[in-house]
Structure formats: C-alpha cells, structure tokens
Amino acid sequence: MKTTTSILILMLMAFQVSAFTPESGQYWDPEEPGSGYAIEIQDNYLFITFYVYDEDGFPVWYTSEGFLVGNSSFESRLIYFSGGQCIGCYWSQNTPEYSGYGTMTIEFLTETTAELTVAGVTKTIERFNMYLGDELQKMRGEWQVVIDASQYTASNTYPYFSDVMLFEQVEVYQGDRMVTGCRSESTVYYHYCTTRALQNNDLAAIYDHDYDELVAVMRDDADYYLAYYLKTGTDQFDGMAYSYRVGSEPDLSLDGFTVRGFRSASKSFVDNGFGPSVAGEIGGHDKASQSSDGTSLARFLPERTVAHEKTTSKMTDLPVLDTKTQRRLLDSIKKLEKQLQQ
C-alpha cells in the first residue's frame, strides 16, 4: 500500500496544476472491500462516516467532522454512537462518545483519492465508481468547461472563456483506446454530436494509466486545435488548455490556460436523450433551423506570453511542465490529431 501511494504522489508531482477540489461521495479501499467511508464536504467543512466492523465482526459506524486545512487536509477525532433506535422503531436519543482511536487524518491527493490514517494505520482510499466504468468510459456525457486566461491578460481585460465537451463513445484507433465526441452545438436542443459538429468541432481524448492523466484535443475550427491536459474526478476535472494552429505544435514550455470542467449531462442522456442534464424535457430534440457558422475560442484567447504584468509574477509560482512530460503530452496529442484528421 505504501508503495502504491508513493507512486501516486510522484505522478502528482509531475502534474504541475496542484489546485483541486475534493469530491463528496462514497469512498473505499479497493484492496479491502466490505467497508467504506461516506464523505460530505460543504464549503470547507467535512463530515465523514465510517462503515466498518468491531473486533467481533459486527457492523459499526463512526463519524468525524471539522474544517479542512487548506483544500486537502483534515484532522479530527472519531465519535462513536450508541443507544439509538432500530429501523422501524420509535425514535430514541443516541449517546455520543469518543471512540478511543485517537486522532484520524485525511490527506486528499486528488479530487477522488486520499490517504486516511487512523489508529496508526494508513490506507489509500478512492471514491467508489459503482457505474461509470473505466477512466475513458466515465468521461462519456456532457461537460461544461471554464477557461481562466487571467495569467495572460491585462488587468482591464475580461479573462474567462467557456466551452462544452460532449463525449459520445469509446473506440480504438490505431491500437489506442480513445473516447470521442464533439463540441456540442447546443446544450438545450442536442443530446448528441450532430454531423455538423463532428465535421467542424470533433473531439478525442486518451488516458495514460501510468501517469493518471487525460489528454484531449478538440478541433476548434479549420485553423486551430485546443489541447487539454487534465486530472479527472467523477464529476469534475482540472488542468490546462493550449490553443495552437493546425500543422504546428502547442508550446508546452509555457503554462497553459487554467481550465476546470463540470459534468452537466449524464452519459445516459447522451446515449438516448433521457437522464440527468441541464436540458430538461426539451433536451434531445433537434432545433428546427440550421445553426449559422460559429467561430473559435482561438479568436478570443490571449497570446500565451510572459509580457503581461500579472504573468511575470505568476509564472514564477507555477513552474512549466518538465521536458519529459512535454514529450509525453506531444506524443498523445499527435495520436489524437490523427484520429481527428481521419
């Protein structure tokens, strides 16, 4: 377990974007199925319930709560409850008491993984993926994307841009598994990639299991690509975006635009037009009129240079990708470009 955790930490060090938001949900240790942890985070306050067993093998639960330190650290004592009502019984007040296990700590490593230490034992836990599938399958669905270009914009320039990724299917292209889709024409009228979207704004992504990273490339328009370098959770992702001309390579020696994405429609909605989404009852139906030709994000994104006064100070705090990582990303980007060009 310690070896696995050390490898995970080294991989995270290679990924230069350190800011992330831990996710609420059901967590477990895959090496120890049968017990789990329900974590609820509201603002910077965390509440956790342990679903475990006592020394005789009978089910028992503990809780702990308190404020996070920073965005990823938690420390508190475990509380044990007794004397409450059974299922279907009349309510009776339970009695809380300290468990006797001392202080427990949680250190989140990513949005959905953490180190949990209690009674001197450290476990690596992760959010329980009960249905979404592997790292590519779980991307299927619609994602709202926000690009923060503030490190490359002047103080009086609007720094935020948005995009929509719609991943439809997982396929194999030239021996590589990819999840493919498009930039959706509308989050209200379309639950799928239209022919026009696939012709003009197609999208492909590949996952690297060794480094726990997702690389995606979108055809921004006929002249530009958008490449995304991401760490993905269950319903959100964080990373960097790079805009570059078709026929060239993204300059990975400079930090990309900071990007965050949030799942806005389920893969069930993408598959058949029914399921959780922001579109509601009218989602999944074509618009009556044809969309007019749009434009690309590249026409609005600022140039990635170190010329702006905000950039000069910020770049010293956010180191660029190391040479090895740049080569690895460029290799994935080239594979994805070939898929888009077919």
Secondary structure by P-SEA (a helix, b strand, c coil): caaaaaaaaaaaaaccccbbbbbbcbbbccccccbbbbbbbcccbbbbbbbcccccccbbbbbbbbbbcccbbbbbbbbbbcccccccccbbbbbbbbccccbbbbbbccccbbbbbcccbbbbbccccccccccccccccbbbbbbbccccccccccccccbbbbbcbbbbcccccbbbbcccccccccccccccccccbbbbbbbbccccbbbbbccccccbbbbbbbccccccccbbbbbbcccccccccccccbbbbbbcccccccccccccccccccccccccccccccccccccccccccccaaaaaaaaacccccaaaaaaaaaaaaaaaaaaac
